[in-house]
């Protein structure tokens, strides 16, 4: 399946695309946060996971010159939850790439949910940076809601901080003063010991849980038919 969008094409990634996708993620993180998170290991692990099908669970958006403009994937978690991600290169934002990837992710998520028992509610989730207004508006327009806001602390493991850790004694507690003002906390770590950022888990229910009694009746009706 190939979807064309203003000289862009959607296709499945292959294992050789891993480094290019990691580079895309870093470009997005630098543009959105001002620093790069350690995302490459989690992506490598996901691509190598037994339950992840690279030819079905992920998409690339490429230019006619082969450059990667966007990436998305979706994977199963526990308790009927499906988690997804979308990355759009800053140079290609505002062209519908993010919307297309959301649609492709949801299409795949609805296929995956048929492997989840009917008595379990199925939802699709995205983790969004609290300062990324464009991403939040896009998700809300597509029917997602912020269900669980949380804070993530990025600690700068510089020499002075590591020395402070090494000087600690067993049984002692390391205290970090956390700024809770979202505008001030959203700064990059830089030379500071930490940076705190607010995130939110955006969620959309794809299928409500079916009561056990109804499931039994439907199965009985199917067999008797």
C-alpha positions as a LaTeX table, in Angstrom:
\begin{tabular}{lrrr}
\hline
Residue & $x$ (\AA) & $y$ (\AA) & $z$ (\AA) \\
\hline
Unk1 & 0.00 & 0.00 & 0.00 \\
Unk2 & 1.38 & 3.42 & $-1.01$ \\
Unk3 & $-0.25$ & 6.74 & $-0.18$ \\
Unk4 & 0.91 & 9.85 & $-2.03$ \\
Unk5 & 0.74 & 13.26 & $-0.37$ \\
Unk6 & 2.31 & 16.28 & $-2.15$ \\
Unk7 & 5.38 & 14.45 & $-3.49$ \\
Unk8 & 5.58 & 12.30 & $-0.36$ \\
Unk9 & 4.95 & 8.57 & $-0.16$ \\
Unk10 & 4.01 & 6.24 & 2.70 \\
Unk11 & 5.76 & 2.90 & 2.82 \\
Unk12 & 6.88 & 0.22 & 5.26 \\
Unk13 & 10.31 & 0.58 & 6.88 \\
Unk14 & 12.99 & $-2.10$ & 6.68 \\
Unk15 & 15.68 & $-2.88$ & 9.23 \\
Unk16 & 18.23 & $-0.82$ & 7.27 \\
Unk17 & 16.14 & 2.29 & 7.97 \\
Unk18 & 16.77 & 2.15 & 11.73 \\
Unk19 & 19.58 & 4.71 & 11.91 \\
Unk20 & 17.71 & 7.14 & 9.64 \\
Unk21 & 14.60 & 6.86 & 11.83 \\
Unk22 & 16.70 & 7.49 & 14.96 \\
Unk23 & 18.15 & 10.58 & 13.29 \\
Unk24 & 14.60 & 11.76 & 12.52 \\
Unk25 & 13.61 & 11.29 & 16.17 \\
Unk26 & 16.62 & 13.33 & 17.30 \\
Unk27 & 15.75 & 16.15 & 14.89 \\
Unk28 & 12.19 & 16.21 & 16.25 \\
Unk29 & 13.36 & 16.19 & 19.87 \\
Unk30 & 15.84 & 19.02 & 19.31 \\
Unk31 & 13.13 & 21.11 & 17.63 \\
Unk32 & 10.46 & 20.36 & 20.25 \\
Unk33 & 12.49 & 20.16 & 23.46 \\
Unk34 & 15.90 & 21.61 & 22.73 \\
Unk35 & 17.70 & 18.41 & 23.70 \\
Unk36 & 17.81 & 14.75 & 22.67 \\
Unk37 & 16.42 & 11.92 & 24.77 \\
Unk38 & 17.82 & 8.41 & 24.70 \\
Unk39 & 15.19 & 7.02 & 22.34 \\
Unk40 & 17.36 & 4.81 & 20.14 \\
Unk41 & 17.59 & 1.86 & 22.53 \\
Unk42 & 13.82 & 1.65 & 23.04 \\
Unk43 & 13.30 & 1.80 & 19.26 \\
Unk44 & 15.86 & $-0.93$ & 18.61 \\
Unk45 & 14.25 & $-3.14$ & 21.25 \\
Unk46 & 10.80 & $-2.52$ & 19.79 \\
Unk47 & 11.86 & $-3.39$ & 16.25 \\
Unk48 & 13.47 & $-6.61$ & 17.51 \\
Unk49 & 10.56 & $-7.64$ & 19.76 \\
Unk50 & 8.85 & $-10.90$ & 18.84 \\
Unk51 & 5.37 & $-9.34$ & 18.87 \\
Unk52 & 6.35 & $-6.37$ & 16.66 \\
Unk53 & 5.92 & $-6.76$ & 12.90 \\
Unk54 & 7.96 & $-4.13$ & 11.07 \\
Unk55 & 6.02 & $-4.83$ & 7.87 \\
Unk56 & 2.66 & $-4.15$ & 9.51 \\
Unk57 & 3.14 & $-2.08$ & 12.68 \\
Unk58 & 5.21 & 0.84 & 11.34 \\
Unk59 & 5.16 & 3.42 & 8.54 \\
Unk60 & 7.63 & 5.77 & 6.89 \\
Unk61 & 6.84 & 8.94 & 4.98 \\
Unk62 & 9.58 & 9.59 & 2.42 \\
Unk63 & 10.32 & 12.28 & $-0.15$ \\
Unk64 & 10.87 & 11.55 & $-3.82$ \\
Unk65 & 14.61 & 11.76 & $-3.05$ \\
Unk66 & 14.36 & 9.09 & $-0.35$ \\
Unk67 & 14.65 & 11.39 & 2.67 \\
Unk68 & 12.51 & 10.46 & 5.69 \\
Unk69 & 9.88 & 13.08 & 6.49 \\
Unk70 & 7.91 & 11.09 & 9.05 \\
Unk71 & 7.68 & 7.85 & 11.02 \\
Unk72 & 5.01 & 6.15 & 13.09 \\
Unk73 & 4.46 & 2.84 & 14.82 \\
Unk74 & 1.97 & 1.08 & 17.08 \\
Unk75 & 2.46 & $-1.80$ & 19.50 \\
Unk76 & 0.56 & $-3.82$ & 22.07 \\
Unk77 & 0.92 & $-3.30$ & 25.79 \\
Unk78 & $-0.89$ & $-4.95$ & 28.68 \\
Unk79 & $-4.57$ & $-4.72$ & 29.69 \\
Unk80 & $-5.91$ & $-3.89$ & 26.24 \\
Unk81 & $-3.74$ & $-0.82$ & 25.75 \\
Unk82 & $-2.10$ & $-0.05$ & 22.44 \\
Unk83 & 0.70 & 2.53 & 22.39 \\
Unk84 & 1.70 & 4.52 & 19.31 \\
Unk85 & 4.15 & 7.21 & 18.29 \\
Unk86 & 4.39 & 9.76 & 15.47 \\
Unk87 & 7.44 & 11.78 & 14.41 \\
Unk88 & 7.33 & 14.42 & 11.67 \\
Unk89 & 10.50 & 16.20 & 10.57 \\
Unk90 & 10.26 & 19.94 & 11.37 \\
Unk91 & 10.77 & 20.82 & 7.69 \\
Unk92 & 7.66 & 18.84 & 6.66 \\
Unk93 & 5.18 & 19.89 & 9.33 \\
Unk94 & 1.90 & 21.54 & 8.41 \\
Unk95 & 1.48 & 19.41 & 5.29 \\
Unk96 & $-0.82$ & 16.72 & 6.66 \\
Unk97 & 1.93 & 14.19 & 7.38 \\
Unk98 & 1.07 & 13.90 & 11.07 \\
Unk99 & $-2.63$ & 13.46 & 10.31 \\
Unk100 & $-1.89$ & 10.72 & 7.79 \\
Unk101 & 0.33 & 8.85 & 10.23 \\
Unk102 & $-2.33$ & 9.07 & 12.95 \\
Unk103 & $-4.86$ & 7.54 & 10.56 \\
Unk104 & $-2.47$ & 4.75 & 9.55 \\
Unk105 & $-1.68$ & 3.99 & 13.19 \\
Unk106 & $-5.34$ & 3.82 & 14.14 \\
Unk107 & $-6.11$ & 1.57 & 11.18 \\
Unk108 & $-3.44$ & $-0.87$ & 12.35 \\
Unk109 & $-4.56$ & $-0.57$ & 15.99 \\
Unk110 & $-8.09$ & $-1.59$ & 15.03 \\
Unk111 & $-6.65$ & $-4.68$ & 13.37 \\
Unk112 & $-4.59$ & $-5.54$ & 16.45 \\
Unk113 & $-7.53$ & $-5.16$ & 18.82 \\
Unk114 & $-9.22$ & $-8.26$ & 17.39 \\
Unk115 & $-6.57$ & $-10.33$ & 19.14 \\
Unk116 & $-7.65$ & $-8.88$ & 22.50 \\
Unk117 & $-10.52$ & $-10.58$ & 24.42 \\
Unk118 & $-13.88$ & $-8.84$ & 24.07 \\
Unk119 & $-14.31$ & $-8.27$ & 27.82 \\
Unk120 & $-11.24$ & $-5.96$ & 27.84 \\
Unk121 & $-11.59$ & $-2.32$ & 26.79 \\
Unk122 & $-9.16$ & $-1.40$ & 24.01 \\
Unk123 & $-7.58$ & 2.05 & 23.85 \\
Unk124 & $-4.87$ & 3.67 & 21.74 \\
Unk125 & $-2.39$ & 5.94 & 23.53 \\
Unk126 & 0.21 & 8.59 & 22.68 \\
Unk127 & 2.68 & 10.25 & 25.06 \\
Unk128 & 2.81 & 13.99 & 24.26 \\
Unk129 & 5.11 & 16.74 & 25.53 \\
Unk130 & 3.02 & 19.26 & 27.44 \\
Unk131 & 4.48 & 22.18 & 25.47 \\
Unk132 & 3.76 & 20.65 & 22.05 \\
Unk133 & 0.52 & 22.52 & 21.33 \\
Unk134 & 0.32 & 21.43 & 17.69 \\
Unk135 & 0.47 & 17.74 & 18.58 \\
Unk136 & $-2.14$ & 18.18 & 21.32 \\
Unk137 & $-4.52$ & 20.01 & 18.98 \\
Unk138 & $-4.11$ & 17.33 & 16.33 \\
Unk139 & $-4.85$ & 14.51 & 18.76 \\
Unk140 & $-7.84$ & 16.31 & 20.26 \\
Unk141 & $-9.22$ & 16.92 & 16.78 \\
Unk142 & $-8.97$ & 13.17 & 16.12 \\
Unk143 & $-10.90$ & 12.30 & 19.28 \\
Unk144 & $-8.10$ & 11.77 & 21.81 \\
Unk145 & $-8.21$ & 13.11 & 25.37 \\
Unk146 & $-5.50$ & 13.83 & 27.93 \\
Unk147 & $-6.14$ & 11.06 & 30.46 \\
Unk148 & $-2.98$ & 11.09 & 32.57 \\
Unk149 & $-0.68$ & 14.12 & 32.93 \\
Unk150 & 2.71 & 13.42 & 34.48 \\
Unk151 & 6.18 & 14.90 & 34.94 \\
Unk152 & 9.45 & 13.49 & 33.63 \\
Unk153 & 12.75 & 14.62 & 35.14 \\
Unk154 & 15.84 & 14.61 & 32.91 \\
Unk155 & 18.98 & 14.58 & 35.05 \\
Unk156 & 22.22 & 15.94 & 33.59 \\
Unk157 & 24.82 & 13.33 & 34.55 \\
Unk158 & 27.71 & 15.82 & 34.57 \\
Unk159 & 30.91 & 15.50 & 36.59 \\
Unk160 & 29.72 & 17.48 & 39.62 \\
Unk161 & 26.46 & 15.54 & 39.85 \\
Unk162 & 28.24 & 12.19 & 39.58 \\
Unk163 & 30.73 & 13.31 & 42.22 \\
Unk164 & 27.86 & 14.22 & 44.52 \\
Unk165 & 26.41 & 10.76 & 44.01 \\
Unk166 & 29.74 & 9.11 & 44.73 \\
Unk167 & 30.14 & 11.12 & 47.94 \\
Unk168 & 26.84 & 9.85 & 49.23 \\
Unk169 & 26.67 & 7.22 & 51.93 \\
Unk170 & 24.54 & 4.11 & 52.05 \\
Unk171 & 21.12 & 4.87 & 53.50 \\
Unk172 & 21.23 & 8.58 & 52.64 \\
Unk173 & 18.58 & 10.24 & 50.49 \\
Unk174 & 19.40 & 12.37 & 47.46 \\
Unk175 & 17.09 & 15.41 & 47.34 \\
Unk176 & 16.40 & 17.28 & 44.10 \\
Unk177 & 14.43 & 20.53 & 44.26 \\
Unk178 & 11.79 & 20.29 & 41.54 \\
Unk179 & 10.34 & 23.39 & 39.88 \\
Unk180 & 6.66 & 22.77 & 39.14 \\
Unk181 & 6.02 & 25.88 & 37.02 \\
Unk182 & 5.54 & 24.39 & 33.50 \\
Unk183 & 7.00 & 27.44 & 31.75 \\
Unk184 & 10.18 & 27.43 & 33.85 \\
Unk185 & 10.50 & 23.67 & 34.09 \\
Unk186 & 10.40 & 23.19 & 30.33 \\
Unk187 & 13.96 & 24.45 & 29.95 \\
Unk188 & 16.67 & 22.17 & 28.60 \\
Unk189 & 19.12 & 20.54 & 31.03 \\
Unk190 & 22.19 & 22.42 & 29.71 \\
Unk191 & 24.55 & 22.98 & 32.64 \\
Unk192 & 21.69 & 22.64 & 35.13 \\
Unk193 & 21.48 & 19.47 & 37.22 \\
Unk194 & 18.07 & 18.59 & 35.78 \\
Unk195 & 15.16 & 19.65 & 33.60 \\
Unk196 & 11.56 & 18.72 & 34.39 \\
Unk197 & 8.98 & 18.51 & 31.63 \\
Unk198 & 5.28 & 17.85 & 31.76 \\
Unk199 & 3.80 & 15.17 & 29.54 \\
Unk200 & 0.35 & 13.73 & 29.04 \\
Unk201 & $-0.95$ & 10.34 & 27.98 \\
Unk202 & $-3.52$ & 11.02 & 25.27 \\
Unk203 & $-6.00$ & 8.20 & 24.86 \\
Unk204 & $-8.81$ & 7.18 & 22.53 \\
Unk205 & $-11.11$ & 4.24 & 23.27 \\
Unk206 & $-11.34$ & 2.02 & 20.19 \\
Unk207 & $-13.64$ & $-0.59$ & 21.68 \\
Unk208 & $-15.59$ & $-0.63$ & 24.92 \\
Unk209 & $-15.46$ & $-3.74$ & 27.07 \\
Unk210 & $-18.23$ & $-6.24$ & 26.48 \\
Unk211 & $-19.82$ & $-7.74$ & 29.59 \\
Unk212 & $-18.96$ & $-11.39$ & 30.14 \\
Unk213 & $-22.64$ & $-12.46$ & 30.04 \\
Unk214 & $-23.09$ & $-10.90$ & 26.61 \\
Unk215 & $-19.93$ & $-12.56$ & 25.30 \\
Unk216 & $-21.16$ & $-15.99$ & 26.47 \\
Unk217 & $-24.59$ & $-15.46$ & 24.88 \\
Unk218 & $-23.07$ & $-14.35$ & 21.57 \\
Unk219 & $-20.71$ & $-17.33$ & 21.51 \\
Unk220 & $-23.59$ & $-19.71$ & 22.31 \\
Unk221 & $-25.72$ & $-18.17$ & 19.56 \\
Unk222 & $-22.86$ & $-18.52$ & 17.07 \\
Unk223 & $-22.34$ & $-22.20$ & 17.91 \\
Unk224 & $-26.05$ & $-23.05$ & 17.82 \\
Unk225 & $-26.41$ & $-21.35$ & 14.44 \\
\hline
\end{tabular}
